[in-house]
Amino acid sequence: MNTRVLTGITTSGTPHLGNYAGAIRPSIRASAQAGVDAFYFMADYHALIKCDDPQRIARSRLEIAATWIAAGLDTDKVTFYRQSDIPEIPELCWMLTCVTPKGLMNRAHAYKASVDQNQLKQLDPDDGITMGLFSYPVLMAADILMFNANKVPVGRDQIQHLEMTRDIAQRFNHLYGRGKDYFVLPEVQIEEEVATLPGLDGRKMSKSYDNTIPLFEGGAGAMRAAVMRIVTDSRQPGQPKDAEGSHLYTLYRAFATHEESARFRLDLEQGLGWGEAKELLYKRIEQDLAPMRAQYAELMARPDRIEDILQAGAVKARKLSSVFMSQLREAVGLRQPAQVAASNIVKQKTGGKRARFVSFRDETGQFRFRLLGADASELLQSEPFTHPQAAGQAIQSLRSAVLDDILVEHDGVATFNVAGQVVGRCPVSSLPQLRIALREMEEDQGVK
């Protein structure tokens, strides 16, 4: 069984070396592992919370997509898409907003931090705080729950949001599940070994500190110029250096093999000059990045190619999200008008009679069942079972399963598979009535 892993990348800036080593590279490696079903998306709705520059967001979407593809992401294996290309995500966000207690959002770290800053400045507690910032965790929950991710790799500062996602999912399941869980509860995946690279001044590499080393933008020259600006101590060539305390060694180790790192460390301890060490660091990073940079430049020159890749990812994602959203709409009572009308017509014609399962023994002595509509028409007939208990279990499976999860359509025949076993068949033309029948039986059971 595959484990579905989901990661979002906010489109509010240009990727730098720290982004690559800390998130992009490990995520791409993880997606290539057996048994991993990876969903990686560009969180452009989230970017609107912190960035009001449309050109920057548009540029960032291109740069981030090109970076991931150039860095080796297999978009045929991974579902890679833009958040804004999946209309079911904001729709689900609203459904989840309607079941999320405001008190839960009051406890969100980002909101509380903004309130605390306002109070320190003696401003109104909510000054400058938008509903986007306040309800950010609900949109994050919709991103995760839309595709029922099993694991979500996050930094420690995001653990609270995953806990909130679990709370929201449990509340929805309790209110609308009627014994069936629509959402799986995602698990936090903390990447303890992921590199946190120091920037030019030794602090964590971050755009906030303006201490980043460019990944692809500006070419090899821009990267070399940044590496040469890394702060070092005053020890001269020939004097032993403290490798463990050196930012150069930390950066080198993030790209080099164990043997290369050991040699670089020994050279530093034996008096390698800082200028020569920076040149070695630049060359080692460039060894990995040069082929990627060439592909990045090619992609940025062909935005139509990036768009084709993203649209293909959106199609893959929507094959799941559109079907799932239909189930969720029905769960909360937003059934399609045609379904409601068909249900009402059936009730009028049958005088209030209900759909039902009927068990019988066929001419060979085996046990079967039929699903009869309210008008007594046969909607489904089961396969034969040796024991009546097996037939009864199949009925329960049909009543409790998500129909689209067990349904296969071929040549006008709908086949129902439960745990790898075909339990029944019906004409595809009977499916609308069959759905109504099962739904009404579920409602009757809920009333009881």
C-alpha positions as CSV (number, residue, x, y, z in Angstrom):
1,M,0.0,0.0,0.0
2,N,1.4,3.4,-1.0
3,T,1.9,6.2,1.5
4,R,0.6,9.5,0.2
5,V,3.0,12.4,1.1
6,L,2.0,16.0,0.5
7,T,4.1,19.2,0.6
8,G,3.3,22.8,-0.4
9,I,5.7,25.5,-1.5
10,T,4.6,29.1,-1.0
11,T,5.1,31.2,-4.1
12,S,6.3,34.4,-2.6
13,G,10.0,34.5,-3.6
14,T,12.9,33.1,-5.6
15,P,14.4,29.8,-4.4
16,H,17.9,30.0,-2.9
17,L,20.5,27.5,-1.9
18,G,19.0,26.9,1.6
19,N,15.6,26.1,0.0
20,Y,17.2,23.6,-2.3
21,A,19.2,21.7,0.5
22,G,16.5,22.0,3.1
23,A,13.3,21.2,1.2
24,I,13.6,20.7,-2.6
25,R,16.4,18.1,-2.7
26,P,15.1,15.9,0.2
27,S,11.5,16.1,-1.2
28,I,12.6,15.0,-4.6
29,R,14.6,12.1,-3.2
30,A,11.6,11.0,-1.0
31,S,9.3,11.1,-4.1
32,A,11.5,8.5,-5.8
33,Q,11.2,5.9,-3.0
34,A,9.1,2.8,-3.5
35,G,5.7,3.0,-2.0
36,V,5.5,6.8,-1.9
37,D,2.6,8.6,-3.7
38,A,3.9,12.2,-3.7
39,F,1.7,15.3,-4.1
40,Y,3.8,18.5,-4.4
41,F,2.0,21.8,-5.0
42,M,2.7,25.5,-5.3
43,A,0.7,27.3,-2.6
44,D,-0.2,30.4,-4.5
45,Y,-3.4,31.1,-2.5
46,H,-1.2,31.1,0.6
47,A,1.2,33.6,-1.0
48,L,-1.7,36.1,-1.1
49,I,-1.6,36.2,2.7
50,K,1.9,37.7,2.9
51,C,2.5,39.3,-0.5
52,D,0.4,41.9,-2.3
53,D,2.6,42.2,-5.4
54,P,0.9,40.4,-8.3
55,Q,4.1,40.5,-10.5
56,R,6.2,39.0,-7.7
57,I,3.7,36.2,-7.2
58,A,3.4,35.5,-10.9
59,R,7.2,35.4,-11.3
60,S,7.7,33.3,-8.2
61,R,5.2,30.7,-9.6
62,L,7.4,30.3,-12.7
63,E,10.7,30.3,-10.8
64,I,9.6,27.7,-8.3
65,A,8.1,25.4,-10.8
66,A,11.2,25.6,-13.0
67,T,13.4,25.0,-10.0
68,W,11.7,21.8,-8.9
69,I,11.6,20.4,-12.5
70,A,15.3,21.4,-13.2
71,A,16.3,19.8,-9.8
72,G,15.1,16.4,-11.0
73,L,11.4,16.2,-10.0
74,D,9.8,13.4,-12.0
75,T,6.5,15.0,-12.9
76,D,5.2,11.8,-14.5
77,K,5.6,10.0,-11.1
78,V,4.6,12.9,-8.8
79,T,1.4,14.9,-8.8
80,F,2.8,18.4,-9.2
81,Y,0.2,21.2,-9.4
82,R,-0.7,24.8,-8.6
83,Q,-3.1,25.2,-5.7
84,S,-5.2,27.7,-7.6
85,D,-5.8,25.2,-10.5
86,I,-7.8,23.0,-8.1
87,P,-11.2,24.7,-7.5
88,E,-12.2,22.1,-5.1
89,I,-9.6,23.3,-2.6
90,P,-11.3,26.6,-1.8
91,E,-14.7,24.9,-1.8
92,L,-13.5,22.4,0.7
93,C,-11.9,25.2,2.7
94,W,-15.3,26.8,3.1
95,M,-16.9,23.6,4.2
96,L,-14.1,23.1,6.8
97,T,-14.4,26.8,7.9
98,C,-18.1,26.1,8.7
99,V,-17.1,23.3,11.2
100,T,-14.0,24.9,12.7
101,P,-14.4,26.6,16.1
102,K,-13.2,30.2,16.2
103,G,-11.5,29.4,19.5
104,L,-9.2,26.9,17.7
105,M,-8.1,29.7,15.3
106,N,-7.5,32.1,18.2
107,R,-4.8,29.7,19.4
108,A,-2.8,29.7,16.1
109,H,0.8,30.8,16.6
110,A,1.0,33.2,13.7
111,Y,-2.2,35.0,14.7
112,K,-1.1,35.2,18.4
113,A,2.3,36.5,17.4
114,S,0.7,39.3,15.3
115,V,-1.6,40.2,18.2
116,D,1.3,40.3,20.6
117,Q,3.3,42.6,18.3
118,N,0.3,45.0,18.1
119,Q,-0.1,45.1,21.8
120,L,3.6,45.9,22.3
121,K,3.1,48.8,19.9
122,Q,0.0,49.8,21.8
123,L,-2.2,49.2,18.8
124,D,-5.6,47.5,18.4
125,P,-4.9,43.8,18.9
126,D,-6.2,43.0,15.4
127,D,-4.6,45.9,13.6
128,G,-3.5,44.9,10.1
129,I,-4.6,41.2,10.6
130,T,-6.6,39.9,7.7
131,M,-9.0,36.9,7.6
132,G,-6.4,35.3,5.4
133,L,-3.8,35.3,8.2
134,F,-6.4,34.4,10.8
135,S,-7.9,31.4,8.9
136,Y,-4.6,30.3,7.3
137,P,-4.7,26.9,9.1
138,V,-8.1,26.1,7.6
139,L,-6.8,26.5,4.1
140,M,-3.8,24.4,5.0
141,A,-6.2,21.7,6.3
142,A,-8.1,21.8,3.0
143,D,-4.8,21.3,1.0
144,I,-4.0,18.2,3.1
145,L,-7.5,16.7,3.4
146,M,-8.5,17.2,-0.2
147,F,-6.1,14.4,-1.1
148,N,-6.2,12.6,2.2
149,A,-2.4,12.7,2.7
150,N,-1.0,10.2,5.1
151,K,2.2,12.1,5.9
152,V,3.0,15.8,5.7
153,P,6.7,16.8,6.0
154,V,6.9,20.1,7.9
155,G,9.2,22.1,10.1
156,R,8.6,22.2,13.8
157,D,6.9,25.6,13.5
158,Q,4.1,24.0,11.5
159,I,3.3,21.1,13.9
160,Q,0.5,23.0,15.4
161,H,-1.2,23.4,12.0
162,L,-1.1,19.7,11.5
163,E,-2.7,19.1,14.8
164,M,-5.4,21.6,13.9
165,T,-5.9,19.8,10.6
166,R,-6.5,16.5,12.5
167,D,-9.0,18.3,14.8
168,I,-10.9,19.8,11.9
169,A,-11.0,16.4,10.1
170,Q,-12.3,14.6,13.2
171,R,-15.0,17.2,13.6
172,F,-16.2,16.9,10.0
173,N,-16.1,13.1,10.2
174,H,-18.2,13.2,13.4
175,L,-20.8,15.6,12.0
176,Y,-21.2,14.1,8.6
177,G,-19.6,10.7,8.5
178,R,-22.5,8.6,9.9
179,G,-20.1,5.8,10.8
180,K,-17.8,6.5,7.8
181,D,-14.7,8.6,7.9
182,Y,-14.3,10.9,4.9
183,F,-10.9,12.1,5.9
184,V,-7.9,10.2,7.1
185,L,-6.0,11.9,9.9
186,P,-2.6,13.0,8.6
187,E,0.6,12.4,10.5
188,V,3.4,14.9,11.0
189,Q,6.7,14.0,9.4
190,I,9.6,15.9,10.9
191,E,12.8,15.7,8.7
192,E,15.5,15.7,11.5
193,E,18.3,15.1,9.0
194,V,17.3,17.9,6.6
195,A,20.1,20.5,6.3
196,T,19.6,24.0,7.7
197,L,22.2,26.0,5.8
198,P,23.9,29.0,7.2
199,G,23.7,32.2,5.2
200,L,26.4,34.7,4.4
201,D,26.5,36.0,8.0
202,G,26.2,32.6,9.7
203,R,22.6,33.0,10.6
204,K,20.0,30.6,9.0
205,M,19.9,31.3,5.3
206,S,16.8,33.3,4.8
207,K,15.4,36.1,2.6
208,S,14.3,37.8,5.8
209,Y,18.0,38.3,6.8
210,D,19.1,39.1,3.2
211,N,21.9,36.6,3.6
212,T,21.1,34.1,0.9
213,I,23.1,32.4,-1.8
214,P,21.2,32.3,-5.2
215,L,20.4,28.9,-6.5
216,F,20.0,29.6,-10.3
217,E,19.1,33.3,-10.7
218,G,22.0,35.3,-11.9
219,G,24.0,32.3,-13.1
220,A,27.3,30.9,-11.8
221,G,28.7,34.4,-11.5
222,A,26.1,35.5,-8.9
223,M,26.6,32.4,-6.9
224,R,30.4,32.7,-6.9
225,A,30.1,36.4,-5.8
226,A,27.8,35.4,-2.9
227,V,30.1,32.6,-1.8
228,M,33.1,35.0,-1.7
229,R,31.1,37.3,0.6
230,I,30.6,34.6,3.3
231,V,31.9,35.9,6.7
232,T,35.0,34.1,8.1
233,D,37.3,34.8,11.0
234,S,40.7,36.6,10.7
235,R,43.0,33.6,10.6
236,Q,45.5,33.9,7.8
237,P,46.6,31.3,5.2
238,G,48.9,28.7,7.0
239,Q,47.0,29.1,10.3
240,P,44.9,26.1,11.4
241,K,41.1,26.7,11.0
242,D,38.3,25.5,13.2
243,A,36.4,23.4,10.6
244,E,33.4,22.5,12.9
245,G,32.9,26.2,13.6
246,S,33.2,27.3,10.0
247,H,30.2,28.1,7.9
248,L,32.2,27.1,4.8
249,Y,32.6,23.6,6.1
250,T,28.9,23.3,6.9
251,L,27.9,24.4,3.4
252,Y,30.6,22.2,1.7
253,R,29.4,19.2,3.7
254,A,25.8,19.7,2.4
255,F,26.9,19.0,-1.1
256,A,30.0,16.8,-0.9
257,T,30.5,13.1,-0.3
258,H,31.8,11.9,3.0
259,E,35.3,11.5,1.6
260,E,35.3,14.9,0.0
261,S,34.1,16.5,3.2
262,A,36.8,14.8,5.3
263,R,39.5,16.0,2.9
264,F,38.1,19.6,3.0
265,R,38.1,19.5,6.8
266,L,41.7,18.3,6.9
267,D,42.8,21.0,4.5
268,L,41.2,23.7,6.7
269,E,42.8,22.3,9.9
270,Q,46.2,22.3,8.1
271,G,45.9,26.0,7.2
272,L,44.0,26.3,3.9
273,G,43.4,30.0,3.3
274,W,39.8,31.2,3.4
275,G,39.9,32.6,-0.1
276,E,41.0,29.2,-1.5
277,A,38.5,27.4,0.6
278,K,35.7,29.6,-0.8
279,E,36.8,28.8,-4.3
280,L,36.7,25.1,-3.5
281,L,33.3,25.5,-2.0
282,Y,32.0,27.3,-5.1
283,K,33.4,24.7,-7.5
284,R,31.9,21.8,-5.5
285,I,28.4,23.4,-5.4
286,E,28.7,24.4,-9.1
287,Q,29.5,20.8,-9.9
288,D,26.0,19.8,-8.8
289,L,24.1,22.9,-9.9
290,A,25.5,23.7,-13.4
291,P,23.5,21.0,-15.2
292,M,20.3,22.0,-13.3
293,R,20.9,25.7,-14.0
294,A,21.1,25.0,-17.8
295,Q,17.7,23.3,-17.7
296,Y,16.3,26.0,-15.4
297,A,17.2,28.6,-17.9
298,E,15.7,26.6,-20.7
299,L,12.4,26.3,-18.8
300,M,12.3,29.9,-17.9
301,A,12.7,30.8,-21.6
302,R,9.7,28.5,-22.3
303,P,6.9,29.3,-19.8
304,D,4.5,27.5,-22.1
305,R,6.3,24.2,-21.3
306,I,6.1,24.9,-17.6
307,E,2.4,25.6,-18.0
308,D,1.8,22.3,-19.9
309,I,3.5,20.4,-17.0
310,L,1.4,22.1,-14.4
311,Q,-1.8,21.6,-16.3
312,A,-1.1,17.9,-16.7
313,G,-0.5,17.8,-12.9
314,A,-3.8,19.6,-12.3
315,V,-5.6,17.0,-14.5
316,K,-4.2,14.2,-12.4
317,A,-5.1,16.0,-9.1
318,R,-8.6,16.8,-10.3
319,K,-9.4,13.2,-11.2
320,L,-9.3,12.7,-7.4
321,S,-10.5,16.1,-6.1
322,S,-13.6,16.3,-8.3
323,V,-14.9,12.9,-7.4
324,F,-14.1,13.4,-3.7
325,M,-15.8,16.8,-3.7
326,S,-19.0,15.2,-5.1
327,Q,-19.1,12.9,-2.2
328,L,-18.5,15.7,0.3
329,R,-21.2,17.9,-1.2
330,E,-23.6,15.0,-0.8
331,A,-22.4,14.4,2.7
332,V,-23.2,18.0,3.8
333,G,-26.5,18.1,1.9
334,L,-25.5,19.9,-1.2
335,R,-26.8,17.2,-3.6
336,Q,-27.1,17.8,-7.3
337,P,-30.6,19.0,-8.3
338,A,-31.0,16.1,-10.6
339,Q,-30.3,13.7,-7.8
340,V,-32.9,15.4,-5.5
341,A,-35.4,15.5,-8.3
342,A,-34.9,11.8,-9.2
343,S,-35.3,10.9,-5.5
344,N,-38.5,12.9,-5.2
345,I,-40.0,11.3,-8.4
346,V,-39.2,7.8,-7.1
347,K,-40.9,8.6,-3.8
348,Q,-43.9,10.0,-5.5
349,K,-44.2,6.9,-7.8
350,T,-43.7,4.4,-5.0
351,G,-45.9,6.0,-2.3
352,G,-43.1,6.3,0.1
353,K,-41.7,2.8,-0.3
354,R,-37.9,2.4,0.3
355,A,-35.1,0.6,-1.5
356,R,-34.0,-2.7,0.1
357,F,-31.7,-5.7,-0.2
358,V,-33.3,-9.1,-0.8
359,S,-31.4,-12.3,-0.2
360,F,-32.2,-15.5,-1.9
361,R,-30.8,-18.9,-2.8
362,D,-30.2,-19.6,-6.5
363,E,-30.8,-22.8,-8.5
364,T,-27.3,-24.1,-7.7
365,G,-27.9,-23.7,-4.0
366,Q,-25.6,-20.7,-3.6
367,F,-26.5,-17.5,-1.8
368,R,-27.1,-14.2,-3.6
369,F,-28.8,-10.9,-3.1
370,R,-30.5,-8.2,-5.1
371,L,-30.7,-4.5,-4.5
372,L,-34.3,-3.4,-5.3
373,G,-35.3,0.2,-5.8
374,A,-38.3,1.7,-4.2
375,D,-40.3,0.8,-7.3
376,A,-39.2,-2.8,-6.9
377,S,-36.9,-2.6,-10.0
378,E,-33.7,-4.6,-9.8
379,L,-30.7,-2.2,-9.5
380,L,-28.0,-4.7,-8.7
381,Q,-27.5,-8.5,-8.5
382,S,-24.7,-10.1,-6.5
383,E,-22.2,-12.7,-7.3
384,P,-22.9,-16.2,-5.8
385,F,-21.6,-16.9,-2.3
386,T,-21.1,-20.3,-0.7
387,H,-22.2,-19.1,2.8
388,P,-25.0,-16.8,3.7
389,Q,-22.7,-14.9,6.1
390,A,-20.4,-14.0,3.2
391,A,-23.4,-12.6,1.3
392,G,-24.4,-10.6,4.4
393,Q,-20.9,-9.2,4.8
394,A,-21.0,-8.1,1.1
395,I,-24.3,-6.2,1.7
396,Q,-22.8,-4.4,4.7
397,S,-19.7,-3.5,2.6
398,L,-21.9,-2.0,-0.2
399,R,-23.9,0.0,2.4
400,S,-20.8,1.4,4.1
401,A,-18.3,1.9,1.3
402,V,-17.7,5.0,-0.7
403,L,-19.2,3.9,-4.0
404,D,-16.7,5.5,-6.3
405,D,-13.9,3.7,-4.4
406,I,-15.2,0.2,-5.2
407,L,-16.8,0.9,-8.6
408,V,-15.3,-0.1,-12.0
409,E,-17.1,0.7,-15.3
410,H,-16.4,-1.2,-18.5
411,D,-18.5,-1.8,-21.6
412,G,-21.7,-0.5,-20.0
413,V,-21.4,-2.7,-16.9
414,A,-20.6,-1.5,-13.4
415,T,-18.6,-3.9,-11.3
416,F,-18.3,-3.5,-7.5
417,N,-15.0,-4.7,-5.9
418,V,-14.6,-5.1,-2.2
419,A,-11.2,-6.1,-0.9
420,G,-10.2,-7.4,-4.3
421,Q,-13.4,-9.5,-4.7
422,V,-16.2,-8.8,-7.1
423,V,-19.4,-8.8,-5.1
424,G,-22.0,-7.5,-7.6
425,R,-22.7,-6.0,-11.0
426,C,-25.3,-3.8,-12.6
427,P,-25.8,-1.8,-15.9
428,V,-24.1,1.6,-15.8
429,S,-27.5,3.1,-16.7
430,S,-28.7,1.9,-13.2
431,L,-26.0,3.8,-11.3
432,P,-28.0,7.1,-10.7
433,Q,-30.9,5.2,-9.1
434,L,-28.5,2.9,-7.3
435,R,-26.7,5.9,-5.7
436,I,-30.1,7.3,-4.6
437,A,-31.1,4.0,-3.1
438,L,-28.0,3.5,-1.1
439,R,-28.1,7.1,0.1
440,E,-31.7,6.7,1.3
441,M,-30.9,3.5,3.1
442,E,-28.0,5.3,4.8
443,E,-30.3,8.1,5.8
444,D,-32.8,5.6,7.2
445,Q,-30.1,4.0,9.2
446,G,-29.0,7.3,10.6
447,V,-32.5,8.2,11.7
448,K,-32.8,5.0,13.5
